[in-house]
Amino acid sequence: MFFPAKMSKARIVGIRKQLPDFVKTLHEAGLAEVKEISLENFRKETSLELFAEVSEELVKLSAIKKALPETRVEKTRPAVGVAQALNGARKLGVAEKIAKIREQKELLLSKKQGLLDTEKNVATFSKFSLDFSGLPESGIVGLVAARFQKNNYHVFTKELEGHKVGFESTEKEVDKENVLAIIAFEKSKEAQVRSLLEKNGGALEALPRISGKPAIVLAGVREEIHEIEEKLLGLEKQLLAVSKEHYADVCFLAEVLEIESEEALVSSRFGRTEDLFVLEAFVPEKDFEKLFVVLSGKFGERVFVEKASKHEMHGESDDVPTLLENPPQLGAFEFMTRFVSLPKSSDIDPTIVFAFVFPIVYGMMLGDVGYGLLSILFAFLLMRVSAPDGLLRPIAAIWAVAAVPSIFFGVFFDEYFGFSHVHLAEKFGLHIEPIYHGLERLHNIQEVLMLTIGLGFVIISLGFFLGFVRSLREGNKSHAIGKLAWITLLVSGTALLASVALGTDGLVGTAAIVGFLASLAVIVKAEGMVALIEIPSVAGNILSFARILAVGLASVVVAATINDLVFPSLENGVVFFLISLPIFLFGHAFNTFLGMFEGLIQGARLNYVEFFSKFYSGGGREFSPFRVKRKFSKGR
């Protein structure tokens, strides 16, 4: 659980004549990720026969599947051979039906769009009772339509009269402030008319090219649109009927050909001689024996399977894929690991470490019983409304888990919605003796600061210890010793500072100095002089945990302010109570949300930046086995 699944590499040699059967067996087993083989000593194997033909039909089937409405497929079918699948795909005849329906649909949609444009244009003039087929426009008479504010329209007509422009106009009210006007004028005065239009804010409207009255034409256009929509609905029904008849066939054949395509293409990663094929594949260590049994059972001595040495695997460590094996309960925390960076196969899997450390850091930040309970409620609400595969679902799950230590630290800090337990009881008229004395953050800043820095010391030391474990596992003893030396450097450095601050006797200080210098010497020996630059950085990493106090104090101050200003009490009157209650509830809910987001962001930062940097490199690649994925077919 602390490490990804241990991987091994298989080198397999077989007879080329059996390549199709071998690929199919390997595909069905689904245990190995096929590696691109080095071509130093081998020629590259070609894709299996029918690959081009399979790919062509697969593209057609994918297009058909995309065009058809999705229909539920009730049953799976036994898989068929590639020849039968290709023959079935060619005989479907679905593409022609879809093409015919699509052609009709495109024609109708194009016609509908033209009618919609006409409808919009004509509807603008629907209040006019004029017969537009008789509107005068010629070389003598000009015609425009424009939208005006009412006052501007009256000014416009006055100015036309003032400029002695002959015109006739009719207008209709658009709304309380605007009118739409149609103006006929002397063509020779067009420049003046357009100038006055612009001056008075007239917005030109395109006159519809119609014969008849707008209201009558509009009714006819809408009737045509309705008829087209009925025809389009009929075409959709035809497409649905085609889908009900053929969708299951399309899905089945596409899946069979997809499997065949994968099998045909994978052989291009193999190497070959005249009579043999060779491949390399990564296999989880626990599955290597199973792969050997499957291949031996099918091909006997005609296939040779060899496991690569540890030395060879170590030399290819950057290329080895990663397979995480965390229990489902850690799914949300594993999501965060993947979201940031997948560990390499040789890395420590930080999922379980993150699942342990993050809730503690988050809990110290939120640190309020009431806010912890509210955050559980919010987290479960978010989990219900979020998509199962969305980003919010795992984050909400992490919030729900981290709310538990938030409640614990709330008790430890004696904070209940910003109140101490005694103060909260008093607000409800109960005068009680203190049950216990918590470490209230607002009144014990120095103590809480030391607590957070102490936590930082422990977590950073844990990071160096995990770095030691990882280096030891990789066989890098020098680097492992260096990681241990960092821990003794932290301990001796802290002891030295404590002895100076507390003024203890010289023996403790001397031992601390000796330990510090000895640790420093070991670090320089293991990691070089550049390690000296890391000392301030490591000290900064520990001090960064003081942000736990900063975030927590901000939340406490906001809570105390809400309590002081708007605590709903009937002693201040019913009106004040009714006004203050929703403000009080919203204030604490909002402060909880702020605490949740700050706790998530700052807690994740302390883990991924300060903590993980001591043992974790990341940059891994997901293990992707060559495996059959079936949904509509069953293996033969």
C-alpha positions in Angstrom: 0.0 0.0 0.0 3.0 2.3 0.7 4.4 1.5 -2.7 2.9 1.0 -6.2 2.6 -2.6 -7.4 6.0 -4.1 -8.1 6.5 -4.5 -11.8 8.5 -7.0 -13.8 9.4 -7.2 -17.5 8.7 -10.2 -19.6 10.7 -11.0 -22.8 8.7 -13.3 -25.0 9.8 -15.2 -28.1 7.4 -17.1 -30.4 6.9 -18.5 -33.9 5.7 -15.9 -36.4 3.1 -18.3 -37.9 1.4 -18.3 -34.5 1.4 -14.5 -34.1 -2.3 -13.9 -34.7 -3.3 -16.6 -32.1 -0.6 -15.3 -29.7 -1.8 -11.7 -29.9 -5.4 -12.8 -29.3 -4.4 -14.9 -26.3 -2.3 -12.0 -24.8 -5.2 -9.6 -25.4 -7.8 -11.8 -23.7 -5.4 -12.4 -20.7 -5.1 -8.6 -20.2 -2.1 -8.9 -17.9 0.7 -7.1 -19.8 1.5 -3.7 -21.2 3.3 -4.3 -24.5 6.5 -2.2 -24.8 8.0 -0.8 -28.0 10.9 -3.1 -28.5 14.4 -1.9 -29.3 15.2 -2.5 -33.0 19.0 -2.9 -32.6 19.0 -6.6 -33.2 15.5 -7.0 -34.8 13.5 -5.8 -37.7 10.2 -4.2 -36.9 7.1 -6.5 -37.1 4.3 -5.3 -39.4 0.7 -4.9 -38.5 -1.4 -8.0 -38.9 -3.3 -8.6 -42.1 -6.7 -6.9 -42.7 -5.6 -3.9 -40.5 -6.4 -1.3 -43.2 -9.7 -3.0 -44.0 -10.7 -3.3 -40.4 -9.8 0.4 -39.7 -11.8 1.6 -42.7 -14.9 -0.3 -41.6 -14.4 0.8 -38.0 -14.3 4.5 -39.0 -17.6 4.0 -40.9 -19.3 2.2 -37.9 -18.1 4.9 -35.5 -19.7 7.6 -37.7 -22.9 5.6 -37.9 -23.0 5.1 -34.1 -22.4 8.8 -33.6 -25.3 9.7 -36.0 -27.8 7.4 -34.4 -29.8 8.2 -31.2 -28.4 6.1 -28.4 -30.6 3.1 -27.8 -30.2 0.7 -24.8 -28.6 -2.6 -25.7 -30.1 -5.4 -23.6 -28.0 -8.4 -24.5 -24.4 -9.3 -25.3 -23.6 -11.7 -28.1 -20.8 -14.2 -28.7 -17.9 -12.6 -30.5 -17.5 -13.5 -34.2 -14.4 -13.7 -36.4 -13.0 -10.7 -38.2 -14.2 -11.9 -41.7 -17.8 -12.3 -40.4 -17.7 -8.9 -38.7 -16.4 -7.2 -41.8 -19.1 -8.9 -43.9 -21.8 -7.9 -41.4 -20.6 -4.3 -41.4 -20.8 -4.1 -45.2 -24.2 -5.6 -45.3 -25.8 -3.3 -42.7 -27.0 -0.7 -45.2 -27.5 1.8 -42.3 -25.1 4.4 -43.7 -27.3 4.9 -46.8 -30.5 5.3 -44.7 -28.8 7.8 -42.4 -27.4 9.8 -45.4 -30.9 10.0 -47.0 -32.5 11.2 -43.7 -29.6 13.6 -43.1 -29.9 15.1 -46.6 -33.6 15.7 -46.2 -33.0 17.2 -42.7 -30.3 19.6 -43.9 -32.6 20.9 -46.7 -35.5 21.4 -44.2 -33.2 23.1 -41.7 -31.8 25.4 -44.4 -35.4 26.3 -45.4 -36.4 26.8 -41.8 -33.5 29.1 -41.1 -34.5 31.3 -44.1 -38.1 31.4 -42.8 -37.0 32.3 -39.3 -35.0 35.2 -40.6 -38.1 36.3 -42.6 -40.3 35.9 -39.5 -38.0 38.0 -37.4 -37.9 40.8 -40.1 -41.7 40.7 -40.7 -42.6 40.5 -37.0 -40.9 43.8 -36.5 -43.5 45.4 -38.8 -46.5 43.3 -37.8 -48.3 46.3 -36.2 -48.5 48.1 -39.6 -51.6 47.5 -41.6 -50.0 48.6 -44.8 -49.8 46.4 -47.9 -46.0 46.2 -48.4 -46.4 45.2 -52.0 -47.7 48.7 -52.7 -45.0 50.7 -50.9 -43.6 53.4 -53.2 -39.9 53.2 -53.8 -38.4 54.4 -57.1 -35.9 56.9 -58.5 -38.1 59.7 -57.3 -39.3 58.4 -53.9 -37.0 56.9 -51.2 -38.2 54.7 -48.4 -36.6 53.9 -45.0 -37.8 52.4 -41.7 -36.2 53.4 -38.4 -36.6 52.9 -34.7 -36.7 56.1 -32.5 -37.3 57.3 -29.0 -40.6 59.1 -29.1 -39.3 62.5 -28.4 -36.5 62.1 -30.9 -39.0 61.0 -33.6 -41.0 64.2 -33.1 -37.8 66.3 -33.4 -36.8 64.4 -36.5 -40.1 65.1 -38.3 -40.0 68.8 -37.3 -36.5 69.1 -38.7 -37.5 67.4 -41.9 -40.2 70.1 -42.2 -37.7 72.8 -41.3 -35.4 71.6 -44.1 -38.3 71.6 -46.5 -38.0 67.9 -47.2 -41.2 66.5 -48.6 -42.1 63.3 -46.8 -44.9 61.0 -45.6 -44.5 58.8 -42.5 -46.5 56.4 -40.5 -45.4 55.1 -37.1 -46.4 52.4 -34.5 -45.5 52.2 -30.9 -43.0 49.6 -30.0 -43.1 50.2 -26.3 -43.7 53.1 -23.9 -40.6 54.9 -25.0 -39.9 53.9 -28.6 -41.7 54.0 -32.0 -41.0 52.3 -35.3 -41.6 54.6 -38.3 -41.7 54.1 -42.1 -40.8 57.3 -44.0 -41.3 58.0 -47.7 -39.3 61.1 -48.9 -38.0 62.8 -51.9 -35.1 60.7 -53.3 -33.1 63.8 -54.0 -33.1 64.7 -50.3 -31.8 61.3 -49.2 -28.5 62.6 -47.8 -30.3 65.1 -45.6 -32.8 62.5 -44.4 -30.0 60.1 -43.4 -28.1 62.8 -41.7 -31.1 63.9 -39.6 -31.8 60.2 -38.8 -28.3 59.8 -37.4 -28.5 63.1 -35.5 -31.7 62.1 -33.8 -30.7 58.5 -32.9 -32.8 56.7 -35.5 -31.8 53.1 -35.8 -32.4 51.8 -39.3 -34.5 48.6 -39.8 -34.5 46.5 -42.9 -37.9 46.7 -44.7 -39.2 43.2 -45.5 -39.5 42.3 -49.2 -43.0 40.8 -49.0 -46.3 41.0 -50.9 -49.2 41.8 -48.6 -49.8 42.9 -45.1 -47.1 41.9 -42.5 -49.6 40.3 -40.1 -51.0 38.0 -42.9 -47.5 37.2 -44.3 -46.3 36.5 -40.7 -49.1 34.0 -40.1 -48.2 32.2 -43.4 -44.5 32.1 -42.5 -45.2 30.6 -39.1 -47.5 28.0 -40.6 -44.6 27.0 -43.0 -42.2 26.8 -40.0 -44.6 24.6 -38.1 -45.0 22.3 -41.2 -41.2 22.0 -41.5 -40.9 21.2 -37.7 -43.5 18.5 -38.2 -41.4 17.0 -41.0 -38.2 17.3 -39.0 -39.9 15.5 -36.1 -40.9 12.8 -38.6 -37.3 12.4 -39.7 -36.2 12.1 -36.1 -38.7 9.3 -35.7 -37.3 7.6 -38.8 -33.8 7.9 -37.4 -35.0 6.5 -34.0 -36.6 3.6 -35.9 -33.3 2.9 -37.7 -31.5 3.1 -34.3 -33.9 0.6 -32.7 -33.4 -1.8 -35.6 -29.6 -1.5 -36.0 -28.0 0.3 -33.0 -27.2 -3.0 -31.2 -25.7 -4.5 -34.4 -23.6 -1.3 -34.9 -22.3 -1.4 -31.3 -21.5 -5.1 -31.5 -19.7 -5.0 -34.8 -17.8 -1.8 -33.8 -16.6 -3.5 -30.6 -15.5 -6.7 -32.4 -13.6 -4.6 -35.0 -12.1 -2.4 -32.3 -10.7 -5.4 -30.6 -9.4 -6.7 -34.0 -7.9 -3.3 -34.7 -6.0 -3.3 -31.4 -4.8 -6.8 -32.0 -3.7 -6.0 -35.5 -1.9 -2.8 -34.5 -0.1 -4.1 -31.4 2.2 -6.3 -33.4 3.9 -3.3 -34.8 5.6 -2.9 -31.4 7.2 -6.4 -31.8 10.5 -7.2 -33.2 11.1 -10.1 -35.6 13.5 -12.4 -37.4 12.7 -14.5 -40.4 10.8 -17.1 -38.4 10.3 -15.6 -34.9 8.7 -12.7 -33.2 10.0 -11.0 -30.1 8.3 -8.7 -27.6 8.8 -7.1 -24.3 6.0 -6.3 -21.9 5.6 -4.9 -18.4 3.7 -7.2 -16.0 2.8 -6.7 -12.3 5.0 -9.1 -10.4 2.0 -10.8 -8.8 0.6 -11.6 -12.3 3.9 -12.8 -14.0 3.3 -16.5 -13.1 -0.3 -16.2 -14.3 0.9 -14.9 -17.7 3.4 -17.7 -17.9 0.7 -20.3 -17.2 -1.7 -18.8 -19.8 0.9 -18.7 -22.6 2.5 -22.1 -21.7 -1.0 -23.7 -21.5 -1.8 -22.4 -25.0 1.5 -22.7 -26.9 3.7 -25.0 -24.7 7.3 -24.9 -25.7 6.6 -23.0 -28.9 6.6 -19.8 -26.8 9.6 -18.8 -24.6 8.9 -16.4 -21.6 11.8 -14.9 -19.7 11.8 -12.4 -16.8 14.2 -9.4 -17.0 16.8 -9.1 -14.2 16.5 -6.6 -11.4 19.5 -4.8 -12.7 17.8 -4.4 -16.1 14.6 -3.2 -14.5 16.6 -0.7 -12.4 18.2 0.7 -15.6 14.8 1.3 -17.1 13.1 2.6 -13.9 11.9 5.8 -15.7 10.1 3.8 -18.3 8.4 1.3 -16.0 4.6 2.1 -15.7 2.8 2.6 -12.4 0.0 0.5 -11.0 -1.6 1.8 -7.7 -3.3 -0.7 -5.5 -5.0 1.3 -2.8 -8.3 0.1 -1.2 -11.5 1.7 -2.5 -11.8 3.7 0.8 -8.8 5.7 -0.2 -10.2 6.5 -3.7 -10.7 10.2 -3.0 -7.1 10.6 -1.7 -5.7 8.6 -4.6 -7.6 11.0 -6.9 -5.6 13.8 -5.4 -2.4 11.9 -5.9 -3.2 11.4 -9.6 -4.4 14.9 -10.0 -1.1 16.3 -8.9 1.3 13.7 -10.3 1.3 9.9 -10.5 4.2 8.3 -8.6 6.8 6.4 -10.5 6.9 2.7 -10.1 9.9 3.0 -7.7 8.3 5.9 -5.8 6.5 5.7 -2.5 2.8 5.9 -3.1 1.9 9.1 -1.1 -1.9 8.3 -1.0 -2.0 6.7 2.4 0.5 9.2 3.8 -1.7 12.1 2.4 -4.8 10.4 3.8 -3.2 10.4 7.3 -1.4 13.8 7.4 -3.8 16.0 5.4 -6.9 15.5 7.8 -4.7 16.5 10.8 -3.4 19.7 9.1 -6.9 20.5 7.8 -8.5 19.7 11.2 -6.1 22.1 13.0 -7.0 24.9 10.6 -10.8 24.5 10.8 -10.6 23.5 14.4 -14.2 24.2 15.5 -16.9 21.6 16.5 -19.7 23.5 14.9 -17.8 24.2 11.7 -16.7 20.5 11.6 -20.4 19.4 11.8 -21.5 21.9 9.2 -18.7 20.9 6.9 -19.8 17.2 7.1 -23.3 18.4 6.1 -21.9 20.5 3.2 -19.6 17.7 2.0 -22.5 15.1 1.8 -24.7 17.6 0.0 -21.9 18.3 -2.5 -21.4 14.5 -3.0 -25.1 14.1 -3.8 -25.3 16.9 -6.4 -21.9 16.4 -8.0 -21.3 14.1 -11.0 -19.8 10.7 -10.1 -16.8 11.2 -12.3 -16.5 15.0 -11.6 -13.8 16.9 -9.8 -16.1 17.9 -6.9 -17.0 14.4 -5.8 -13.6 13.2 -4.4 -12.9 16.7 -2.9 -16.2 16.5 -1.1 -15.3 13.0 0.2 -12.0 14.4 1.5 -13.9 17.2 3.2 -16.2 14.7 4.9 -13.3 12.7 6.2 -11.3 15.7 7.3 -14.3 17.1 9.2 -13.8 14.4 11.9 -10.4 15.7 13.1 -11.8 19.2 12.7 -14.4 18.3 15.4 -11.6 16.7 17.6 -9.5 19.9 17.4 -12.6 22.0 18.0 -13.0 20.2 21.3 -9.2 20.6 22.0 -9.4 24.4 21.2 -12.7 24.7 23.0 -14.4 26.4 20.0 -18.1 25.9 19.1 -19.1 28.3 16.3 -16.5 30.7 17.7 -17.8 30.3 21.3 -16.2 28.4 24.2 -18.5 25.7 25.6 -19.2 27.9 28.7 -19.9 31.0 26.6 -22.2 29.1 24.3 -24.2 27.7 27.2 -24.6 31.2 28.6 -26.0 32.4 25.3 -28.9 29.9 25.9 -29.3 31.0 29.5 -27.3 28.2 31.1 -24.7 29.1 33.6 -22.3 26.2 34.0 -18.9 25.6 35.5 -16.2 24.9 32.9 -16.1 21.2 32.1 -12.5 21.6 30.8 -10.1 24.3 29.7 -9.2 24.2 26.0 -6.4 25.8 24.2 -8.4 28.7 22.7 -6.5 30.0 19.7 -7.4 33.6 20.1 -6.0 33.7 23.7 -3.1 31.2 23.3 -1.4 32.3 20.1 2.1 31.6 21.3 1.3 28.1 22.5 -0.7 27.2 19.3 2.2 28.6 17.2 4.6 26.3 18.9 2.2 23.4 18.4 1.9 24.0 14.6 5.7 24.4 14.2 6.1 21.2 16.3 3.8 19.5 13.9 5.8 20.8 11.0 8.9 19.4 12.6 7.4 15.9 12.9 5.9 15.9 9.4 9.1 17.1 7.7 11.1 14.5 9.7 8.6 11.9 8.6 9.2 13.1 5.0 13.0 12.6 5.4 12.4 9.1 6.9 10.2 8.1 3.9 12.9 9.4 1.7 15.4 7.1 3.5 13.0 4.2 3.0 12.7 4.9 -0.7 16.5 5.4 -1.3 17.1 2.1 0.6 14.6 0.3 -1.6 16.3 1.7 -4.7 19.7 0.5 -3.4 21.0 4.0 -3.0 22.6 3.6 0.4 24.5 6.9 0.3 21.4 8.9 -0.4 19.5 6.9 2.3 22.2 7.8 4.9 21.9 11.4 3.8 18.1 11.4 4.5 18.7 10.0 8.0 21.3 12.7 8.6 18.7 15.4 7.8 16.6 14.0 10.6 19.5 14.1 13.1 20.3 17.6 11.8 16.7 18.8 12.6 16.8 17.2 16.0 20.2 18.5 17.0 19.4 22.0 15.5 16.2 22.2 17.5 18.0 21.1 20.7 20.7 23.7 20.1 18.1 26.5 19.7 16.2 25.2 22.7 19.3 25.2 24.9 20.2 28.8 23.9 16.6 30.0 24.4 16.2 28.2 27.8 19.7 28.8 29.0 20.4 25.2 29.9 23.8 23.9 30.9 26.7 23.7 28.4 26.6 19.9 28.1 23.3 19.8 26.3 24.4 22.7 24.0 27.8 21.0 23.3 26.0 17.7 22.4 23.6 19.5 20.1 26.5 21.3 18.4 28.4 18.1 17.9 25.3 16.3 16.6 24.6 19.3 14.2 28.1 19.4 12.8 28.3 15.6 12.4 25.0 15.5 10.6 26.1 18.3 8.4 29.3 16.5 7.5 27.3 13.3 6.6 24.9 15.3 4.4 27.7 17.0 2.5 29.4 13.6 2.0 26.1 12.0 0.8 24.6 14.9 -1.3 27.5 17.3 -2.0 28.1 20.9 -1.0 24.9 21.9 -2.7 23.0 20.4 0.2 24.1 23.4 2.4 21.8 25.6 0.4 18.9 23.3 1.5 19.3 24.1 5.2 17.4 27.5 5.1 14.8 25.8 2.8 14.2 23.0 5.2 13.9 25.5 8.1 11.4 27.5 6.0 9.4 24.3 5.3 9.0 23.7 9.0 8.1 27.4 9.7 5.5 27.2 6.8 3.3 25.1 9.1 2.7 28.4 11.0 0.1 29.1 8.3 -2.1 26.6 10.1 -2.4 29.1 12.9 -2.9 32.0 10.5 -5.7 30.4 8.7 -7.3 29.2 11.9 -7.1 32.6 13.6 -8.7 34.3 10.6 -11.7 31.9 10.9 -11.9 32.5 14.7 -11.9 36.3 14.3 -14.7 36.2 11.7 -16.7 33.8 13.9 -16.3 36.1 16.9 -17.2 39.1 14.9 -20.4 37.4 13.7 -21.3 36.4 17.3 -20.7 39.9 18.7 -22.6 41.7 16.0 -25.6 39.6 15.0 -26.2 36.9 17.6 -30.0 36.4 17.4 -31.5 37.2 20.9 -35.1 37.9 21.8 -33.8 40.2 24.5 -33.1 42.8 21.7 -36.7 42.5 20.4 -38.5 40.3 17.9 -37.6 42.5 14.9 -33.9 42.3 15.7 -34.2 38.5 16.2 -35.9 38.0 12.8 -33.4 40.2 11.0 -30.3 38.9 12.7 -31.1 35.1 12.6 -30.6 34.7 8.8 -27.5 36.9 8.8 -26.1 34.9 11.7 -26.7 31.6 10.0 -25.5 32.8 6.6 -22.4 34.3 8.2 -21.3 31.1 9.9 -22.2 29.0 6.9 -20.1 31.3 4.7 -17.2 31.2 7.2 -17.4 27.4 7.2 -17.1 27.4 3.4 -14.1 29.7 3.6 -12.5 27.5 6.2 -13.1 24.4 4.1 -11.6 25.9 1.0 -8.6 27.5 2.8 -8.1 24.3 4.7 -8.1 22.3 1.4 -5.8 24.7 -0.5 -3.3 25.4 2.4 -3.4 21.8 3.7 -2.7 20.4 0.2 0.1 22.9 -0.2 1.8 22.0 3.0 1.6 18.3 2.0 2.7 18.6 -1.7 5.2 21.4 -1.4 6.8 21.1 2.0 6.2 17.4 2.9 6.3 15.4 -0.3 9.4 17.2 -1.6 11.4 15.2 0.9 10.6 11.8 -0.5 8.5 12.0 -3.7 9.4 12.7 -7.3 6.2 11.9 -9.2 6.1 12.0 -13.0 5.0 8.4 -13.3 3.0 6.8 -16.2 -0.2 4.8 -15.7 0.0 1.1 -16.3 -2.0 0.4 -19.4 -2.4 -3.3 -20.1 -3.2 -4.7 -23.5 -6.7 -5.9 -22.4 -9.9 -6.6 -24.2 -12.7 -4.3 -23.2 -16.1 -5.8 -23.8 -19.5 -4.3 -23.4 -21.6 -5.7 -26.2 -19.8 -9.0 -27.0 -18.7 -12.1 -25.1 -15.4 -13.9 -25.7 -15.5 -16.9 -27.9 
